[in-house]
């Protein structure tokens, strides 16, 4: 019989690694296996330790040594993560089942296959979560059906959906009781939890952000909340590795039009939708857009607006919000008044002045259009310019080559984080400008050493360490 101590330690350690990676990739085993941006981690922190444990235990009887070494390695791996496991209810239920199955198999079945507890816990967890999800979904459906006077606005896009949501909520708050899905909550499960836990019963307008990784995701959310109004912002190659083509991305985003109570929809021209009495195609007059390090101004239907928001790409997002607000009865004067108090969405070209330096926090912006706009904005700064970025994620190399070339033109110092696009940056950025940051814990010291008062520092896309 295998030694209990080494067995239970290996089960818990391997379970911790596997469920952490599953949480990163929305509990989809296929994505962990085929789309992990650091597949070597699966070898180093799972396959190799498993082989080492099996050999140590069954050939030499010292599996506990392999388990201890594995646990130590995982500890240092965990310490280096900037996105560690979050102990949600789902994770706690899984951990409980993992321990129960491990004990049952060891004492009752004398099972020698150390992955069996994880497999059984995963199957049981899958069933339990399906049952719980069905109950939560029914509860949320009943709640929104009983809120008969509430109007729902659905928002999706490849880029900017969170910003459109926040901008529209701010504009409407002075005239309606508005509630919007928080942060970047945009999956069906997230929307259901938000409705059950936080949606106020007296809400007049509920703004729902909708995200997608596969065809059908938007349809799933749309048929659940059935928005009265829909907005589709800019379409581009975000998550292209999942959708394969821009046509698939557009088709997925346009699933928002499937709502059975849709009254009006505003669709950016990049989605290639067909206009009719309900569907309105919108765009921005690029000649009217003026973007500085203090504000962005632009025109909508011949009326000039200005907002203390940075980045000319936000003209699209603001235009979408203004179109909806005007349809809901707000005047251009009221809208401009609300825009004057608008605050940047956190981590999306958010300006921070500190220590004599201008910091542009664009760490949540991971698309090519937004990154190029942030580079253009940074280029207007008179002093030295520094960019800290991992490049783009889940896109073709061609786009990262474009990013690297433009960064080389604009910035005096380019700090590349992580190894994902390191080779591309090394090829297209002058060696005298390029610095590498392998550990984010060292960022503060690097900035102290390589920046000074008067510099502009742009944080462009902050991919977590597992990317």
Buried (B, 14 or more C-beta within 10 A) or exposed (E): EBBEEBBBBBBBBBBBBBBBBBBBBEBBEEBBEEBBBBEEBBEBBBEEBBEBBBEBBEEEEBBBBBBBBBBEBBEEBEEEBEEBBEEEEBBEBBBEBBBBBBBEBBEEEEBBEBBBBBEBBBEBBEEBBEEEBEEBBEEBBEBBEEBEEBBBBBBBBBBBBBBBBBBBBBBBBEBBEBBBBEBBBBBBBBBBBBBBEEBEEEBBBBBBBBBBBEBEBBBBBBEBBBBBBBBBBBBBBBBBBBBEEBEBBBBBBBBBBBBEEBEBBBBBBBBBBEEEEEBBBBEBEEEBBEBEBEBBBBBBEEEEBBBBBBBBBBBBBBBBBBBBBBEBEBEBEBBBEBBEEBEBBEBBBBBEEEEEBBBBBBBBBBBBBBBBBBBBBBEEBEBBBBBBBBBBBBBEEEBBBBBBEBBBEBBBBBBBBBBBBBEBBEEBBEEEBBBBBEEBEEBEEBBEEBBBEEBBBBBBBBBBBBB
